[in-house]
């Protein structure tokens, strides 16, 4: 339990530290995916807020996957499951 809590805190800190911009007026901010943290780090279902944030941040997912600090959280089976459950297929980058 303590390791999960530490991993979740680390994930949120990395999200805050990794804000980038993409064209098409989408602000790529991994912190926007924080409502998905519990679903990504466990087997719980994603919330409606999580799904809407994933859809908003879809143009940014390739950038998150290329960021070594975020990749270990974004490129996981649970993250892919959450995206799929939300109807947002993972991009091929």
Secondary structure, 3 states (H helix, E strand, C coil): CHHHHHHHHHHHHHHHHCEEEECCCEEEEHHHHHHHHHHHHCCCCCCHHHHHHHHHHHHHHHHHHHCHHHHHHHCCHHHHHHHHHCCCCCCCC
